[in-house]
Amino acid sequence: MKNPTILWWGRFDKNYSRNRIMRQSLKSLNYQLMDFIPLFSQWGFAEATLRNIKKTDFVWVPCFRQRDIASAHKWCLKHNIKLIIDPLISSWDKRVNEKTNTLSKKSIHKIKQLESALFNKADVVISDTVKHSELFIDDLLVNKNKIYTVFVGAEENIFTPQKINHNDSNSFEVLFYGSFITLQGTTVIIDAAKKMGANGIVKWTLLGNGPELQLCKKLAGASPNISFEASVAYEKLPARIHQADIILGIFGGSKKAGNVIPNKVFQALACGKTVVTRSSFAYPEKVRKTKQGIIFISPNNSEELKNTIQHLVDTRRSIQANNNSAREIYEKNFSQAIIINQLKEVFRNF
C-alpha cells in the first residue's frame, strides 16, 4: 500500500525547530512529504495550478504562515483534499497581547475576524498548548472538534543529557537564550541579576539577539555579574546549555506569555537541565505540580526570580537530582514518542 502524502504549503522555514520536529515525526509515521513554496503567498493557488502540482492526500500549512492559508484552502477545495494548519501562534493574539497597541478597536476587531475566517477554512487546526486551543475556540471561534494539541518538543538526537562535572564550586551560571522579545521578560532577568548583585559566584548570561537586547544592555550597565553573548548555531546550542547550571525560560506577564511553552523549556528539559520559568496553565497539570526539574515562579517578578536562583545556589549539591527530574519530566510529558502519538490522533479519523 502506498504511503499517504502530505504537501507542505507556504513560504515556511524548514529549519525552524517546530517544523523540523513535525517533519521528522510525520516521516516516522510513514507519511511522504512534498514541499510547495510559492513565490508569493497570495498567488499560491495560481502558481500551483500553472505548475500542475501533484495532488496529495493532505495539505499542511506550517507555523507562522497564516498568509498561505487562503490559497492552500482554495487548492484543497478544488482537489477535495483535507487542509491541516499548524499556526503555532495567533497573529491577532500577538498583536493585541504582546506588542504595544497602536491600532484602533475597529482595526483590531478586523484582524481578529480575518484570522478567525482563515482558521475556520481548515479541516484540522493544530495547537501547541491547551491554552492556545482554548484561545482558538473561545476567541477565534474555531470548532473544538477541529483542534488537536501537539507539543513542540525537542530534537532528541541533539538535545540529550550529558554528564558534565562542574568541579568549580565557586562558579554558578544562569543562562537565558532567546530572541529578546517582550514576551520573554528579559528585563525581569536583568532586574533579578542586579538585585542579587556581584557575589563572586553567580554569573547571569543572556545569549541571542532581538528587539530588547539594547535595552537589556543599558539596564545591566556595568554590572559585573551580567554578560551577553551572540547567538550560536542551532547545532551548538545543546553544548552551550550543558555549560550552564540553570536554564531560564520566560518571565513576561502578558496573557500571550501565559499561553506558550517556549522552545527553550523543551530543549533544556530534554538535555536534563533544571529550568526556572514563569507559571502558566499552558503546562499539563502534573508538570505544574512538580517540585524538581522545572521550577515555576510568578510572572514579571524579579524578586522571586532572584530568591529562587539564590536558593538553587545555596543547595547546589542537589542540582543533579533536579537535572534528573528535568529529563524525567521531558520523557513522561513531551518526548517525541508522545508527539508521535498526538499526531496519530490528528489523522485517526481520515
Secondary structure, 3 states (H helix, E strand, C coil): CCCCEEEEECCCCCCCHHHHHHHHHHHHCCCEEEEECCCCHHHHHHHHHHCCCCCCCEEEECCCCHHHHHHHHHHHHHHCCEEEECCCCCHHHHHHHCCCCCCCHHHHHHHHHHHHHHHCCCCEEEECCHHHHHHHHHCCCCCHHHEEECCCCCCCCCCCCCCCCCCCCCCEEEEEEECCCHHHCHHHHHHHHHHHCCCCCEEEEEEECCCCHHHHHHHHCCCCCEEEECCCCHHHHHHHHHHCCEEECCCCCCCCHHHCCCHHHHHHHHCCCCEEEECCCCCCHHHHCCCCCEEEECCCCHHHHHHHHHHHHHCHHHHHHHHHHHHHHHHHHCCHHHHHHHHHHHHCCC
